[in-house]
Amino acid sequence: MPETAHPHAHGERRKKVASTLKLEIEKLLVRILFLWVMFGLFELNHTVILAREHIDYSLHGLALINAIVMSKVLLIAEDLNFASRFHESRLIWSILWKALLFALLFLVIHVIEEVIKGLIGGHSLVESLPHPGGFYVVLCSTAILFTALTPYFAYREVGRVMGEQKLRDLIFKQRPPAAQASAD
């Protein structure tokens, strides 16, 4: 006679799946928000620079699309343990290496995106490559992405080491007033 599962086991499993799904959606939304702000600032910067030359630039909706795409790239890369070999390094090195490697990953994804858009638009592979800006444009873009991603990975790595909930409580919960030092 087959064993029947505990009557509450199915409900508990369903609650666990719902809880995991909620957590994953929250993680995705936080990443989208962070990247949307970052990419939005890039787009705002382009607008300001081009306005100096009297060139109208208003592709700000791309910041949200890029944020959604790159958030998924970020989640997949993290799930695949991209750059996880730095987990055992000193915390500062883990943060900096991950920020650098993910900045480079984002640049590679951006180039692939530009090539695909160009190929779909009927251009050749060479024509589809991002405009030649040389080494300095790549270096500058990497530096900006690295700088923008550093606080993100600082939060992630400190949370990994000390516990995500403990870090959230430390940052977002009201702390009791510091003890008054007695004046002797």
Helices and strands as residue ranges (DSSP letters): H 9-52, H 61-79, G 84-86, H 91-120, H 125-128, H 134-162, H 164-172
